Amino acid sequence: MSVELHDLEERLEEVRGEIRSAAKRSGRSEADVTLVAVTKTFPASLIRTAWAAGLRDFGENRVQEITAKGPELTDLTLNLHMIGHLQTNKVKAVLPHISHLHSVDRVHLAEEVAARLPDGRILPVFLQINTTSEASKSGATPEDAETLLDAVGALDGLSVRGLMTIGPLDGTEDDIRRSFVSLREIRDRLERASGLDLPWLSMGMSGDFAIAIEEGATHVRVGSRLFGERSHR
């Protein structure tokens, strides 16, 4: 599956226009929002096309795709974000390729990541919180967020920069907005309790990123709006 550069540039401008508008509605600027282009199931060649269109941050859900594509892209200056659920036995394989980890949802995973990081490396991470109480989703409960932050924040090599959530897949706009407001409020509560600065909120995907930005998102994870529907595999 391929996407022509001019088609991607048109889609990218549309998405960036929506980002600008949503940021303006929330009293911020487009520069406050990082667009993470989700390239799940697409080949490394598509990342090269997207890089040529000006994108620099890319998100992957699966370790096997990161380990396959990463070595093909070492000549490009880009940020590769792990945004999917990460098993502890896959940490060693994924760490050499990623610049950010969005899905720290349990202490054991964080401990494994910290143990595998080379001396001197600092990895920015998000704590994943399940703000919708859906059993099918990963993420710590809102009630466990403070305990998770305390444990992860004490580990060498991990820099907790904020929180991540996934909005309800079949919810109404009110349901979606409520999940994003919840994440922001959890972040604010954690900052007050810990005294830490947690500026990043990773929330919003192709169907709801404008709502997420209105509610404070700093990182939005957009795939199909940029690249079209992905293959299912």
Long-range contacts (C-beta under 8 A, 24 or more apart in sequence): 1-42, 1-43, 1-46, 1-228, 1-230, 1-231, 2-45, 2-46, 2-49, 3-46, 3-49, 3-227, 3-228, 4-49, 5-49, 5-52, 5-53, 8-49, 8-50, 8-53, 8-226, 8-227, 9-53, 11-225, 11-226, 11-227, 12-53, 12-54, 12-55, 12-226, 14-225, 15-209, 15-222, 15-225, 15-226, 18-209, 18-210, 19-209, 19-210, 19-213, 19-220, 21-210, 22-209, 22-210, 22-211, 22-213, 22-214, 23-213, 25-214, 26-213, 26-214, 26-215, 26-216, 28-213, 32-218, 33-213, 33-217, 33-218, 33-219, 33-220, 34-218, 34-219, 34-220, 35-220, 35-222, 36-81, 36-83, 36-202, 36-219, 36-220, 36-221, 36-222, 37-222, 37-223, 37-226, 37-227, 38-83, 38-205, 38-221, 38-222, 38-223, 39-69, 39-223, 39-227, 40-65, 40-84, 40-223, 40-230, 41-65, 41-230, 41-231, 41-232, 41-233, 42-227, 42-230, 43-69, 44-68, 44-69, 44-72, 44-73, 46-227, 47-73, 47-76, 47-78, 48-73, 48-76, 50-226, 50-227, 51-76, 51-78, 57-81, 57-219, 59-83, 59-102, 59-221, 59-223, 60-84, 61-85, 63-87, 63-90, 63-93, 63-94, 66-94, 66-97, 66-98, 67-93, 67-94, 67-97, 70-96, 70-97, 71-97, 81-219, 81-221, 83-164, 83-202, 83-221, 85-138, 88-112, 91-116, 92-116, 95-123, 98-123, 99-123, 99-124, 100-124, 100-125, 100-126, 101-125, 101-126, 102-126, 102-128, 102-164, 102-202, 102-219, 102-221, 103-128, 103-138, 103-164, 104-128, 104-148, 104-152, 104-158, 104-160, 105-129, 105-130, 105-138, 105-139, 105-140, 105-148, 106-140, 106-148, 107-148, 107-151, 107-152, 110-148, 110-151, 110-152, 110-155, 110-158, 111-155, 113-155, 113-157, 113-158, 114-155, 114-156, 114-157, 114-158, 117-156, 117-157, 117-158, 121-157, 122-157, 122-158, 122-159, 123-157, 123-158, 123-159, 124-159, 124-161, 124-200, 125-152, 125-158, 125-159, 125-160, 125-161, 126-160, 126-161, 126-162, 126-163, 126-164, 126-200, 126-202, 126-219, 127-152, 127-160, 127-162, 127-163, 127-164, 128-163, 128-164, 128-165, 129-163, 129-164, 129-165, 129-183, 129-186, 130-165, 131-165, 131-167, 131-179, 131-180, 131-182, 131-183, 131-186, 132-165, 132-166, 132-167, 132-168, 132-171, 132-175, 132-179, 134-168, 137-166, 139-164, 139-165, 139-166, 142-182, 142-186, 145-186, 145-189, 145-190, 146-189, 146-190, 146-193, 146-194, 149-190, 149-194, 149-196, 150-194, 153-194, 153-196, 160-196, 160-198, 161-198, 161-199, 161-200, 162-187, 162-198, 162-199, 162-200, 162-201, 162-202, 162-218, 163-187, 163-190, 163-198, 163-200, 163-201, 163-202, 164-201, 164-202, 164-203, 164-219, 165-202, 165-203, 166-203, 166-205, 167-203, 167-204, 167-205, 167-208, 167-211, 167-212, 173-211, 176-208, 176-211, 177-211, 177-214, 177-215, 179-203, 180-204, 180-211, 180-212, 180-215, 180-216, 180-217, 181-215, 184-215, 184-216
